Amino acid sequence: MKKLLLLFLISLFTITANAQDLKQIIDQKADEIEEQVIEWRRHFHENPELSNREFETAAYIAGYLNELGLEVETEVAHTGVVAILEGGKPGPVIGLRADIDALPVTERTDVPFKSVATGMYQGNEVGVMHACGHDTHIAIMMGVAKILTDMKDDIKGTIKFIFQPAEEGAPQGEEGGAELMVKEGVLENPDVDAIFGLHIWDSTPVGTIGYRSEGIMASVNSFSLEIIGKQAHGSAPWAGIDPIVTAAQIINNAQTIVSRSMPLTKQAAVVTFGKIEGGVRHNIIPESVSMEGTIRALDEDMRQLIFKRLETIVQNTAESNGATAELTIHKGYPITYNDPELTAIMAPTLDEVTGGNAQIMDAVTGAEDFSFFQEKIPGLYFFLGGQSPDVESGGHHTPDFYVDESAMKLGVRTMSNLVVDYMNTAGN
């Protein structure tokens, strides 16, 4: 018995020692590749492409991964790139994901690599900008691919690098993003055991990481609403059925969904009207009004209740005014849900790699289609601090979005260390 215990302790010490050796190698290589990661980021920032149109972006990524000698597949979910690294030792299969699309935003930041690119969005020519940091995600993942490829003889298992298009949503009438990648089998052949993803964050300091167990980002569904009344002269409203008044009442009544129907001590929820359109002249009551909005929730039961309550309010309010209404709730993204067991296992890695600056954060009511991967397998999604001490960012999805490039090295180190630690945990 004593002999078995001794052998176990020796084995445990060897695993720990090997893991520490690999961490030191990761730190060294992250230092060496930092400048290259920044150069990659600037290339992608200067050459952004919209969702499902990331042709040059994908070609650049695939070209580099081929140079590393990885098994590379292109045109996944239209423009996605997937690469497989076989480690030198048996072990689990880990997925690492980076999103690659940009937004229809015209950049205002004063940087040498400022985007002046344009593209077509909903039939209009628009400016295109990496206004959410996906350019940094690509560059970080390429750096991780380089480091782990150099260490492949010591890697226990397989790594699947997933460069995903259309996180911001596929163009109207098209499929795309993580949902389509899952549909096409990206988590299979080989079957992925766990997946990790990150998002750079312009409002938390460089050197920090934010994470939480369970819901970290909300589900999202857009909705559209058409209210049909009866047109009349504005001087004789009794001769018509006013869809504008009906719309106003629906908006007001819908505010009670969150304030009176949601158990807000449990989780947050949001119902927002973002667009209302109707009428052509000051003295004409129009026949119809169109509205659009968004629904966010961090609990699936609350999400379904919002759907039900909104439908009830829309129909009953319209009926009370003599109008008719058609509500369409569009398919969206699920809750970005961090697997509790995986989060607990990997939390020490986040804490170690940041030197104690990994903090449990509040949930975010923004949404992420990384959630489609997490529906199928355990996943961990976290936020990488990218706040500049010198330049104020205008916020994500704005023309003045800005992140500090020094944040990316921690992203490279974190993703690489998550791989090493998970493989040592799951493989023993």
Contacts in CASP RR format, 6 or more apart in sequence:
PFRMAT RR
TARGET T0000
AUTHOR 0000-0000-0000
METHOD contacts of the structure
MODEL  1
MKKLLLLFLISLFTITANAQDLKQIIDQKADEIEEQVIEWRRHFHENPEL
SNREFETAAYIAGYLNELGLEVETEVAHTGVVAILEGGKPGPVIGLRADI
DALPVTERTDVPFKSVATGMYQGNEVGVMHACGHDTHIAIMMGVAKILTD
MKDDIKGTIKFIFQPAEEGAPQGEEGGAELMVKEGVLENPDVDAIFGLHI
WDSTPVGTIGYRSEGIMASVNSFSLEIIGKQAHGSAPWAGIDPIVTAAQI
INNAQTIVSRSMPLTKQAAVVTFGKIEGGVRHNIIPESVSMEGTIRALDE
DMRQLIFKRLETIVQNTAESNGATAELTIHKGYPITYNDPELTAIMAPTL
DEVTGGNAQIMDAVTGAEDFSFFQEKIPGLYFFLGGQSPDVESGGHHTPD
FYVDESAMKLGVRTMSNLVVDYMNTAGN
15 424 0 8 1.000
15 428 0 8 1.000
18 154 0 8 1.000
18 424 0 8 1.000
19 420 0 8 1.000
19 421 0 8 1.000
19 424 0 8 1.000
22 151 0 8 1.000
22 154 0 8 1.000
22 420 0 8 1.000
23 417 0 8 1.000
23 420 0 8 1.000
25 151 0 8 1.000
26 147 0 8 1.000
26 151 0 8 1.000
26 413 0 8 1.000
26 416 0 8 1.000
26 417 0 8 1.000
26 420 0 8 1.000
27 413 0 8 1.000
29 146 0 8 1.000
29 147 0 8 1.000
29 150 0 8 1.000
29 151 0 8 1.000
30 147 0 8 1.000
30 409 0 8 1.000
30 412 0 8 1.000
30 413 0 8 1.000
30 416 0 8 1.000
31 409 0 8 1.000
33 143 0 8 1.000
33 146 0 8 1.000
33 147 0 8 1.000
33 412 0 8 1.000
34 408 0 8 1.000
34 409 0 8 1.000
34 412 0 8 1.000
36 143 0 8 1.000
37 139 0 8 1.000
37 140 0 8 1.000
37 142 0 8 1.000
37 143 0 8 1.000
37 408 0 8 1.000
37 409 0 8 1.000
37 412 0 8 1.000
38 139 0 8 1.000
38 405 0 8 1.000
38 408 0 8 1.000
40 138 0 8 1.000
40 139 0 8 1.000
40 142 0 8 1.000
40 143 0 8 1.000
41 135 0 8 1.000
41 136 0 8 1.000
41 138 0 8 1.000
41 139 0 8 1.000
41 405 0 8 1.000
41 408 0 8 1.000
42 113 0 8 1.000
43 60 0 8 1.000
43 113 0 8 1.000
44 57 0 8 1.000
44 60 0 8 1.000
44 100 0 8 1.000
44 130 0 8 1.000
44 134 0 8 1.000
44 135 0 8 1.000
44 138 0 8 1.000
44 139 0 8 1.000
45 111 0 8 1.000
45 113 0 8 1.000
45 115 0 8 1.000
45 130 0 8 1.000
45 135 0 8 1.000
46 113 0 8 1.000
46 114 0 8 1.000
46 115 0 8 1.000
46 117 0 8 1.000
47 56 0 8 1.000
47 57 0 8 1.000
47 115 0 8 1.000
47 117 0 8 1.000
48 57 0 8 1.000
48 102 0 8 1.000
48 103 0 8 1.000
48 115 0 8 1.000
48 117 0 8 1.000
48 128 0 8 1.000
48 129 0 8 1.000
48 130 0 8 1.000
48 135 0 8 1.000
49 55 0 8 1.000
49 56 0 8 1.000
49 57 0 8 1.000
49 101 0 8 1.000
49 102 0 8 1.000
49 117 0 8 1.000
49 128 0 8 1.000
50 101 0 8 1.000
50 102 0 8 1.000
50 103 0 8 1.000
50 104 0 8 1.000
50 119 0 8 1.000
50 120 0 8 1.000
50 121 0 8 1.000
50 128 0 8 1.000
50 171 0 8 1.000
51 101 0 8 1.000
51 165 0 8 1.000
51 166 0 8 1.000
51 167 0 8 1.000
51 168 0 8 1.000
51 169 0 8 1.000
51 170 0 8 1.000
51 171 0 8 1.000
51 176 0 8 1.000
51 177 0 8 1.000
52 78 0 8 1.000
52 79 0 8 1.000
52 101 0 8 1.000
52 165 0 8 1.000
52 166 0 8 1.000
52 170 0 8 1.000
52 171 0 8 1.000
52 174 0 8 1.000
52 176 0 8 1.000
53 79 0 8 1.000
53 119 0 8 1.000
53 171 0 8 1.000
54 79 0 8 1.000
54 80 0 8 1.000
54 100 0 8 1.000
54 101 0 8 1.000
54 165 0 8 1.000
55 79 0 8 1.000
57 79 0 8 1.000
57 100 0 8 1.000
57 138 0 8 1.000
58 74 0 8 1.000
58 75 0 8 1.000
58 79 0 8 1.000
58 80 0 8 1.000
58 81 0 8 1.000
58 100 0 8 1.000
58 163 0 8 1.000
58 165 0 8 1.000
61 81 0 8 1.000
61 100 0 8 1.000
61 138 0 8 1.000
61 142 0 8 1.000
61 163 0 8 1.000
62 72 0 8 1.000
62 74 0 8 1.000
62 81 0 8 1.000
62 83 0 8 1.000
63 72 0 8 1.000
64 142 0 8 1.000
64 145 0 8 1.000
65 72 0 8 1.000
65 81 0 8 1.000
65 83 0 8 1.000
65 142 0 8 1.000
65 145 0 8 1.000
65 161 0 8 1.000
66 72 0 8 1.000
68 83 0 8 1.000
68 145 0 8 1.000
68 146 0 8 1.000
68 149 0 8 1.000
69 149 0 8 1.000
70 83 0 8 1.000
70 84 0 8 1.000
70 85 0 8 1.000
70 145 0 8 1.000
70 149 0 8 1.000
70 161 0 8 1.000
71 83 0 8 1.000
71 84 0 8 1.000
71 85 0 8 1.000
71 86 0 8 1.000
72 81 0 8 1.000
72 82 0 8 1.000
72 83 0 8 1.000
73 81 0 8 1.000
73 82 0 8 1.000
73 83 0 8 1.000
74 80 0 8 1.000
74 81 0 8 1.000
76 82 0 8 1.000
76 181 0 8 1.000
76 184 0 8 1.000
76 186 0 8 1.000
77 164 0 8 1.000
77 165 0 8 1.000
77 166 0 8 1.000
77 175 0 8 1.000
77 176 0 8 1.000
77 177 0 8 1.000
77 180 0 8 1.000
77 181 0 8 1.000
77 183 0 8 1.000
77 184 0 8 1.000
77 186 0 8 1.000
78 165 0 8 1.000
78 166 0 8 1.000
78 174 0 8 1.000
78 176 0 8 1.000
78 180 0 8 1.000
79 100 0 8 1.000
79 165 0 8 1.000
79 166 0 8 1.000
80 100 0 8 1.000
80 163 0 8 1.000
80 164 0 8 1.000
80 165 0 8 1.000
80 181 0 8 1.000
81 100 0 8 1.000
81 161 0 8 1.000
81 163 0 8 1.000
82 160 0 8 1.000
82 161 0 8 1.000
82 162 0 8 1.000
82 163 0 8 1.000
82 186 0 8 1.000
83 145 0 8 1.000
83 160 0 8 1.000
83 161 0 8 1.000
83 163 0 8 1.000
84 158 0 8 1.000
84 159 0 8 1.000
84 160 0 8 1.000
84 161 0 8 1.000
84 190 0 8 1.000
85 145 0 8 1.000
85 148 0 8 1.000
85 149 0 8 1.000
85 152 0 8 1.000
85 155 0 8 1.000
85 158 0 8 1.000
85 159 0 8 1.000
85 160 0 8 1.000
85 161 0 8 1.000
86 152 0 8 1.000
86 157 0 8 1.000
86 158 0 8 1.000
87 152 0 8 1.000
87 153 0 8 1.000
87 155 0 8 1.000
87 156 0 8 1.000
87 157 0 8 1.000
87 158 0 8 1.000
87 159 0 8 1.000
88 152 0 8 1.000
88 153 0 8 1.000
88 154 0 8 1.000
88 155 0 8 1.000
88 156 0 8 1.000
88 157 0 8 1.000
89 154 0 8 1.000
89 155 0 8 1.000
89 156 0 8 1.000
89 157 0 8 1.000
90 156 0 8 1.000
90 157 0 8 1.000
90 427 0 8 1.000
91 156 0 8 1.000
91 157 0 8 1.000
91 158 0 8 1.000
91 423 0 8 1.000
91 426 0 8 1.000
91 427 0 8 1.000
92 156 0 8 1.000
92 157 0 8 1.000
92 158 0 8 1.000
92 193 0 8 1.000
92 194 0 8 1.000
92 422 0 8 1.000
92 423 0 8 1.000
92 426 0 8 1.000
92 427 0 8 1.000
93 157 0 8 1.000
93 158 0 8 1.000
93 159 0 8 1.000
93 160 0 8 1.000
93 190 0 8 1.000
93 191 0 8 1.000
93 192 0 8 1.000
93 193 0 8 1.000
94 157 0 8 1.000
94 158 0 8 1.000
94 159 0 8 1.000
94 160 0 8 1.000
94 192 0 8 1.000
94 193 0 8 1.000
94 194 0 8 1.000
94 195 0 8 1.000
94 196 0 8 1.000
94 419 0 8 1.000
94 422 0 8 1.000
94 423 0 8 1.000
95 159 0 8 1.000
95 160 0 8 1.000
95 161 0 8 1.000
95 162 0 8 1.000
95 192 0 8 1.000
95 194 0 8 1.000
95 195 0 8 1.000
95 196 0 8 1.000
96 141 0 8 1.000
96 144 0 8 1.000
96 159 0 8 1.000
96 160 0 8 1.000
96 161 0 8 1.000
96 162 0 8 1.000
96 195 0 8 1.000
96 196 0 8 1.000
96 197 0 8 1.000
96 415 0 8 1.000
96 419 0 8 1.000
97 141 0 8 1.000
97 162 0 8 1.000
97 163 0 8 1.000
97 164 0 8 1.000
97 178 0 8 1.000
97 195 0 8 1.000
97 196 0 8 1.000
97 197 0 8 1.000
97 370 0 8 1.000
97 373 0 8 1.000
98 134 0 8 1.000
98 137 0 8 1.000
98 138 0 8 1.000
98 140 0 8 1.000
98 141 0 8 1.000
98 161 0 8 1.000
98 162 0 8 1.000
98 163 0 8 1.000
98 164 0 8 1.000
98 197 0 8 1.000
99 134 0 8 1.000
99 137 0 8 1.000
99 164 0 8 1.000
99 165 0 8 1.000
99 167 0 8 1.000
100 134 0 8 1.000
100 137 0 8 1.000
100 138 0 8 1.000
100 163 0 8 1.000
100 164 0 8 1.000
100 165 0 8 1.000
100 167 0 8 1.000
101 134 0 8 1.000
101 165 0 8 1.000
101 166 0 8 1.000
101 167 0 8 1.000
101 168 0 8 1.000
101 169 0 8 1.000
102 115 0 8 1.000
102 128 0 8 1.000
102 129 0 8 1.000
102 130 0 8 1.000
102 131 0 8 1.000
102 132 0 8 1.000
102 134 0 8 1.000
102 135 0 8 1.000
102 168 0 8 1.000
103 128 0 8 1.000
103 129 0 8 1.000
103 130 0 8 1.000
103 131 0 8 1.000
103 132 0 8 1.000
103 168 0 8 1.000
103 397 0 8 1.000
104 119 0 8 1.000
104 121 0 8 1.000
104 126 0 8 1.000
104 127 0 8 1.000
104 128 0 8 1.000
105 126 0 8 1.000
105 127 0 8 1.000
105 128 0 8 1.000
105 129 0 8 1.000
105 131 0 8 1.000
105 397 0 8 1.000
105 398 0 8 1.000
105 399 0 8 1.000
105 401 0 8 1.000
106 126 0 8 1.000
106 127 0 8 1.000
106 129 0 8 1.000
106 399 0 8 1.000
107 114 0 8 1.000
107 115 0 8 1.000
107 116 0 8 1.000
107 127 0 8 1.000
107 129 0 8 1.000
107 131 0 8 1.000
107 399 0 8 1.000
108 399 0 8 1.000
108 400 0 8 1.000
109 399 0 8 1.000
109 400 0 8 1.000
109 401 0 8 1.000
109 402 0 8 1.000
111 402 0 8 1.000
115 127 0 8 1.000
115 128 0 8 1.000
115 129 0 8 1.000
115 130 0 8 1.000
117 127 0 8 1.000
117 128 0 8 1.000
117 129 0 8 1.000
118 125 0 8 1.000
118 126 0 8 1.000
118 127 0 8 1.000
118 128 0 8 1.000
119 125 0 8 1.000
119 126 0 8 1.000
119 127 0 8 1.000
119 128 0 8 1.000
120 126 0 8 1.000
121 171 0 8 1.000
122 171 0 8 1.000
122 172 0 8 1.000
129 399 0 8 1.000
129 401 0 8 1.000
131 396 0 8 1.000
131 397 0 8 1.000
131 398 0 8 1.000
131 399 0 8 1.000
131 401 0 8 1.000
132 168 0 8 1.000
132 396 0 8 1.000
132 397 0 8 1.000
132 401 0 8 1.000
133 199 0 8 1.000
133 200 0 8 1.000
133 396 0 8 1.000
133 401 0 8 1.000
133 403 0 8 1.000
134 167 0 8 1.000
136 200 0 8 1.000
136 403 0 8 1.000
136 405 0 8 1.000
136 407 0 8 1.000
136 408 0 8 1.000
137 198 0 8 1.000
137 199 0 8 1.000
137 200 0 8 1.000
138 163 0 8 1.000
139 408 0 8 1.000
140 198 0 8 1.000
140 408 0 8 1.000
140 411 0 8 1.000
140 412 0 8 1.000
140 415 0 8 1.000
141 161 0 8 1.000
141 163 0 8 1.000
141 415 0 8 1.000
143 412 0 8 1.000
144 161 0 8 1.000
144 412 0 8 1.000
144 415 0 8 1.000
144 416 0 8 1.000
144 419 0 8 1.000
145 161 0 8 1.000
147 412 0 8 1.000
147 416 0 8 1.000
148 155 0 8 1.000
148 159 0 8 1.000
148 416 0 8 1.000
148 419 0 8 1.000
155 419 0 8 1.000
155 420 0 8 1.000
155 423 0 8 1.000
156 423 0 8 1.000
156 424 0 8 1.000
156 427 0 8 1.000
157 423 0 8 1.000
158 190 0 8 1.000
159 419 0 8 1.000
160 186 0 8 1.000
160 190 0 8 1.000
160 192 0 8 1.000
162 181 0 8 1.000
162 186 0 8 1.000
162 195 0 8 1.000
164 177 0 8 1.000
164 178 0 8 1.000
164 181 0 8 1.000
165 176 0 8 1.000
165 177 0 8 1.000
166 176 0 8 1.000
166 177 0 8 1.000
166 180 0 8 1.000
167 177 0 8 1.000
167 178 0 8 1.000
167 368 0 8 1.000
167 369 0 8 1.000
167 370 0 8 1.000
169 176 0 8 1.000
169 177 0 8 1.000
169 369 0 8 1.000
170 176 0 8 1.000
170 177 0 8 1.000
170 180 0 8 1.000
175 183 0 8 1.000
177 369 0 8 1.000
177 372 0 8 1.000
178 369 0 8 1.000
178 370 0 8 1.000
178 371 0 8 1.000
178 372 0 8 1.000
178 373 0 8 1.000
179 369 0 8 1.000
179 372 0 8 1.000
181 372 0 8 1.000
182 372 0 8 1.000
182 373 0 8 1.000
182 375 0 8 1.000
182 376 0 8 1.000
187 195 0 8 1.000
187 373 0 8 1.000
187 376 0 8 1.000
187 377 0 8 1.000
192 377 0 8 1.000
193 377 0 8 1.000
193 378 0 8 1.000
193 426 0 8 1.000
194 339 0 8 1.000
194 342 0 8 1.000
194 377 0 8 1.000
194 378 0 8 1.000
194 379 0 8 1.000
194 380 0 8 1.000
194 422 0 8 1.000
194 426 0 8 1.000
195 373 0 8 1.000
195 374 0 8 1.000
195 377 0 8 1.000
195 378 0 8 1.000
195 379 0 8 1.000
195 380 0 8 1.000
196 346 0 8 1.000
196 379 0 8 1.000
196 380 0 8 1.000
196 381 0 8 1.000
196 415 0 8 1.000
196 418 0 8 1.000
196 419 0 8 1.000
197 370 0 8 1.000
197 379 0 8 1.000
197 380 0 8 1.000
197 381 0 8 1.000
197 382 0 8 1.000
197 415 0 8 1.000
198 381 0 8 1.000
198 382 0 8 1.000
198 383 0 8 1.000
198 384 0 8 1.000
198 411 0 8 1.000
198 414 0 8 1.000
198 415 0 8 1.000
199 368 0 8 1.000
199 381 0 8 1.000
199 382 0 8 1.000
199 383 0 8 1.000
199 384 0 8 1.000
200 383 0 8 1.000
200 384 0 8 1.000
200 385 0 8 1.000
200 386 0 8 1.000
200 403 0 8 1.000
200 407 0 8 1.000
200 408 0 8 1.000
201 210 0 8 1.000
201 383 0 8 1.000
201 384 0 8 1.000
201 385 0 8 1.000
201 386 0 8 1.000
201 387 0 8 1.000
202 386 0 8 1.000
202 387 0 8 1.000
202 388 0 8 1.000
202 393 0 8 1.000
202 394 0 8 1.000
202 395 0 8 1.000
202 396 0 8 1.000
202 401 0 8 1.000
202 402 0 8 1.000
202 403 0 8 1.000
203 387 0 8 1.000
203 393 0 8 1.000
203 395 0 8 1.000
204 210 0 8 1.000
204 383 0 8 1.000
204 385 0 8 1.000
204 386 0 8 1.000
204 387 0 8 1.000
205 385 0 8 1.000
205 386 0 8 1.000
205 387 0 8 1.000
205 389 0 8 1.000
206 385 0 8 1.000
206 386 0 8 1.000
206 387 0 8 1.000
206 388 0 8 1.000
206 389 0 8 1.000
206 404 0 8 1.000
206 406 0 8 1.000
206 407 0 8 1.000
206 410 0 8 1.000
207 354 0 8 1.000
207 357 0 8 1.000
207 385 0 8 1.000
207 386 0 8 1.000
207 407 0 8 1.000
207 410 0 8 1.000
208 354 0 8 1.000
208 357 0 8 1.000
208 358 0 8 1.000
208 359 0 8 1.000
208 385 0 8 1.000
209 350 0 8 1.000
209 353 0 8 1.000
209 354 0 8 1.000
209 357 0 8 1.000
209 358 0 8 1.000
209 359 0 8 1.000
209 382 0 8 1.000
209 383 0 8 1.000
209 384 0 8 1.000
209 385 0 8 1.000
209 410 0 8 1.000
209 414 0 8 1.000
210 350 0 8 1.000
210 358 0 8 1.000
210 359 0 8 1.000
210 360 0 8 1.000
210 361 0 8 1.000
210 382 0 8 1.000
210 383 0 8 1.000
210 385 0 8 1.000
211 338 0 8 1.000
211 343 0 8 1.000
211 347 0 8 1.000
211 350 0 8 1.000
211 358 0 8 1.000
211 359 0 8 1.000
211 360 0 8 1.000
211 361 0 8 1.000
211 380 0 8 1.000
211 381 0 8 1.000
211 382 0 8 1.000
211 383 0 8 1.000
212 338 0 8 1.000
212 343 0 8 1.000
212 360 0 8 1.000
212 361 0 8 1.000
212 362 0 8 1.000
212 363 0 8 1.000
213 338 0 8 1.000
213 340 0 8 1.000
213 343 0 8 1.000
213 344 0 8 1.000
213 360 0 8 1.000
214 337 0 8 1.000
214 338 0 8 1.000
214 340 0 8 1.000
215 298 0 8 1.000
215 335 0 8 1.000
215 336 0 8 1.000
215 337 0 8 1.000
215 338 0 8 1.000
215 363 0 8 1.000
216 336 0 8 1.000
216 337 0 8 1.000
216 338 0 8 1.000
216 361 0 8 1.000
216 363 0 8 1.000
216 364 0 8 1.000
216 381 0 8 1.000
216 382 0 8 1.000
217 335 0 8 1.000
217 336 0 8 1.000
217 363 0 8 1.000
217 364 0 8 1.000
217 365 0 8 1.000
217 366 0 8 1.000
217 367 0 8 1.000
217 368 0 8 1.000
217 371 0 8 1.000
217 381 0 8 1.000
218 268 0 8 1.000
218 269 0 8 1.000
218 270 0 8 1.000
218 296 0 8 1.000
218 297 0 8 1.000
218 298 0 8 1.000
218 335 0 8 1.000
218 336 0 8 1.000
218 363 0 8 1.000
218 364 0 8 1.000
218 365 0 8 1.000
218 366 0 8 1.000
218 367 0 8 1.000
219 295 0 8 1.000
219 296 0 8 1.000
219 297 0 8 1.000
219 298 0 8 1.000
219 300 0 8 1.000
219 303 0 8 1.000
219 332 0 8 1.000
219 333 0 8 1.000
219 334 0 8 1.000
219 335 0 8 1.000
219 367 0 8 1.000
219 371 0 8 1.000
220 294 0 8 1.000
220 295 0 8 1.000
220 296 0 8 1.000
220 332 0 8 1.000
220 333 0 8 1.000
220 366 0 8 1.000
220 367 0 8 1.000
221 294 0 8 1.000
221 295 0 8 1.000
221 303 0 8 1.000
221 307 0 8 1.000
221 329 0 8 1.000
221 330 0 8 1.000
221 331 0 8 1.000
221 332 0 8 1.000
222 292 0 8 1.000
222 293 0 8 1.000
222 294 0 8 1.000
222 295 0 8 1.000
222 329 0 8 1.000
222 330 0 8 1.000
222 332 0 8 1.000
223 292 0 8 1.000
223 293 0 8 1.000
223 294 0 8 1.000
223 295 0 8 1.000
223 310 0 8 1.000
223 327 0 8 1.000
223 328 0 8 1.000
223 329 0 8 1.000
223 330 0 8 1.000
224 290 0 8 1.000
224 291 0 8 1.000
224 292 0 8 1.000
224 293 0 8 1.000
224 327 0 8 1.000
224 328 0 8 1.000
224 330 0 8 1.000
225 250 0 8 1.000
225 290 0 8 1.000
225 291 0 8 1.000
225 292 0 8 1.000
225 314 0 8 1.000
225 325 0 8 1.000
225 326 0 8 1.000
225 327 0 8 1.000
225 328 0 8 1.000
226 288 0 8 1.000
226 289 0 8 1.000
226 290 0 8 1.000
226 325 0 8 1.000
226 326 0 8 1.000
227 243 0 8 1.000
227 246 0 8 1.000
227 247 0 8 1.000
227 250 0 8 1.000
227 288 0 8 1.000
227 289 0 8 1.000
227 290 0 8 1.000
227 291 0 8 1.000
227 318 0 8 1.000
227 323 0 8 1.000
227 324 0 8 1.000
227 325 0 8 1.000
228 243 0 8 1.000
228 287 0 8 1.000
228 288 0 8 1.000
228 323 0 8 1.000
228 324 0 8 1.000
228 325 0 8 1.000
228 326 0 8 1.000
229 240 0 8 1.000
229 241 0 8 1.000
229 242 0 8 1.000
229 243 0 8 1.000
229 246 0 8 1.000
229 287 0 8 1.000
229 288 0 8 1.000
229 322 0 8 1.000
229 323 0 8 1.000
229 324 0 8 1.000
230 239 0 8 1.000
230 240 0 8 1.000
230 241 0 8 1.000
230 285 0 8 1.000
230 287 0 8 1.000
231 240 0 8 1.000
231 284 0 8 1.000
231 285 0 8 1.000
231 286 0 8 1.000
231 287 0 8 1.000
232 239 0 8 1.000
232 240 0 8 1.000
232 241 0 8 1.000
232 242 0 8 1.000
232 284 0 8 1.000
232 285 0 8 1.000
233 239 0 8 1.000
233 283 0 8 1.000
233 284 0 8 1.000
233 285 0 8 1.000
234 283 0 8 1.000
234 284 0 8 1.000
234 285 0 8 1.000
235 283 0 8 1.000
237 285 0 8 1.000
240 285 0 8 1.000
241 321 0 8 1.000
241 322 0 8 1.000
241 323 0 8 1.000
242 285 0 8 1.000
242 321 0 8 1.000
242 323 0 8 1.000
243 278 0 8 1.000
243 285 0 8 1.000
243 286 0 8 1.000
243 287 0 8 1.000
243 288 0 8 1.000
243 289 0 8 1.000
243 323 0 8 1.000
244 278 0 8 1.000
244 279 0 8 1.000
244 285 0 8 1.000
244 286 0 8 1.000
244 289 0 8 1.000
245 321 0 8 1.000
246 289 0 8 1.000
246 317 0 8 1.000
246 318 0 8 1.000
246 321 0 8 1.000
246 322 0 8 1.000
246 323 0 8 1.000
246 325 0 8 1.000
247 276 0 8 1.000
247 289 0 8 1.000
247 291 0 8 1.000
249 317 0 8 1.000
249 320 0 8 1.000
249 321 0 8 1.000
250 291 0 8 1.000
250 313 0 8 1.000
250 314 0 8 1.000
250 317 0 8 1.000
250 318 0 8 1.000
250 325 0 8 1.000
251 273 0 8 1.000
251 276 0 8 1.000
251 291 0 8 1.000
253 313 0 8 1.000
253 317 0 8 1.000
254 271 0 8 1.000
254 273 0 8 1.000
254 310 0 8 1.000
254 313 0 8 1.000
254 314 0 8 1.000
255 271 0 8 1.000
256 313 0 8 1.000
257 269 0 8 1.000
257 271 0 8 1.000
257 306 0 8 1.000
257 309 0 8 1.000
257 310 0 8 1.000
257 313 0 8 1.000
258 264 0 8 1.000
258 269 0 8 1.000
258 270 0 8 1.000
258 271 0 8 1.000
258 306 0 8 1.000
261 305 0 8 1.000
261 306 0 8 1.000
261 309 0 8 1.000
262 269 0 8 1.000
262 302 0 8 1.000
262 305 0 8 1.000
262 306 0 8 1.000
263 302 0 8 1.000
266 299 0 8 1.000
266 302 0 8 1.000
267 297 0 8 1.000
267 298 0 8 1.000
267 299 0 8 1.000
267 302 0 8 1.000
267 363 0 8 1.000
268 296 0 8 1.000
268 297 0 8 1.000
268 298 0 8 1.000
268 363 0 8 1.000
268 365 0 8 1.000
269 295 0 8 1.000
269 296 0 8 1.000
269 297 0 8 1.000
269 298 0 8 1.000
269 299 0 8 1.000
269 302 0 8 1.000
269 303 0 8 1.000
269 306 0 8 1.000
270 294 0 8 1.000
270 295 0 8 1.000
270 296 0 8 1.000
270 297 0 8 1.000
270 365 0 8 1.000
271 293 0 8 1.000
271 294 0 8 1.000
271 295 0 8 1.000
271 296 0 8 1.000
271 306 0 8 1.000
271 310 0 8 1.000
272 293 0 8 1.000
272 294 0 8 1.000
272 296 0 8 1.000
273 291 0 8 1.000
273 292 0 8 1.000
273 293 0 8 1.000
274 291 0 8 1.000
274 292 0 8 1.000
274 293 0 8 1.000
274 294 0 8 1.000
275 290 0 8 1.000
275 291 0 8 1.000
275 292 0 8 1.000
275 293 0 8 1.000
276 289 0 8 1.000
276 290 0 8 1.000
276 291 0 8 1.000
277 289 0 8 1.000
277 290 0 8 1.000
277 291 0 8 1.000
278 286 0 8 1.000
278 288 0 8 1.000
278 289 0 8 1.000
278 290 0 8 1.000
279 286 0 8 1.000
279 289 0 8 1.000
280 286 0 8 1.000
295 303 0 8 1.000
295 306 0 8 1.000
295 307 0 8 1.000
295 310 0 8 1.000
295 329 0 8 1.000
296 365 0 8 1.000
296 366 0 8 1.000
296 367 0 8 1.000
297 303 0 8 1.000
297 306 0 8 1.000
297 335 0 8 1.000
298 335 0 8 1.000
298 363 0 8 1.000
298 365 0 8 1.000
299 335 0 8 1.000
300 334 0 8 1.000
300 335 0 8 1.000
303 335 0 8 1.000
307 329 0 8 1.000
310 327 0 8 1.000
310 329 0 8 1.000
311 327 0 8 1.000
314 325 0 8 1.000
314 327 0 8 1.000
315 325 0 8 1.000
315 327 0 8 1.000
317 325 0 8 1.000
318 324 0 8 1.000
318 325 0 8 1.000
332 367 0 8 1.000
333 367 0 8 1.000
333 368 0 8 1.000
333 369 0 8 1.000
333 371 0 8 1.000
333 372 0 8 1.000
334 371 0 8 1.000
334 372 0 8 1.000
334 374 0 8 1.000
334 375 0 8 1.000
335 371 0 8 1.000
336 367 0 8 1.000
336 368 0 8 1.000
336 370 0 8 1.000
336 371 0 8 1.000
336 374 0 8 1.000
336 381 0 8 1.000
337 371 0 8 1.000
337 374 0 8 1.000
338 374 0 8 1.000
338 379 0 8 1.000
338 380 0 8 1.000
338 381 0 8 1.000
339 374 0 8 1.000
339 378 0 8 1.000
339 379 0 8 1.000
339 380 0 8 1.000
341 378 0 8 1.000
342 378 0 8 1.000
342 379 0 8 1.000
342 380 0 8 1.000
343 380 0 8 1.000
345 422 0 8 1.000
345 425 0 8 1.000
346 380 0 8 1.000
346 418 0 8 1.000
346 421 0 8 1.000
346 422 0 8 1.000
347 358 0 8 1.000
348 421 0 8 1.000
349 414 0 8 1.000
349 417 0 8 1.000
349 418 0 8 1.000
349 421 0 8 1.000
350 358 0 8 1.000
350 382 0 8 1.000
350 414 0 8 1.000
351 358 0 8 1.000
352 417 0 8 1.000
353 410 0 8 1.000
353 413 0 8 1.000
353 414 0 8 1.000
353 417 0 8 1.000
354 410 0 8 1.000
354 414 0 8 1.000
361 383 0 8 1.000
368 381 0 8 1.000
370 381 0 8 1.000
373 379 0 8 1.000
374 381 0 8 1.000
380 418 0 8 1.000
382 414 0 8 1.000
384 407 0 8 1.000
384 410 0 8 1.000
384 411 0 8 1.000
384 414 0 8 1.000
385 407 0 8 1.000
385 410 0 8 1.000
386 403 0 8 1.000
386 404 0 8 1.000
386 407 0 8 1.000
387 393 0 8 1.000
387 403 0 8 1.000
387 404 0 8 1.000
388 402 0 8 1.000
388 403 0 8 1.000
388 404 0 8 1.000
389 404 0 8 1.000
391 402 0 8 1.000
391 404 0 8 1.000
392 402 0 8 1.000
393 400 0 8 1.000
393 401 0 8 1.000
393 402 0 8 1.000
393 403 0 8 1.000
394 400 0 8 1.000
394 401 0 8 1.000
394 402 0 8 1.000
395 401 0 8 1.000
END
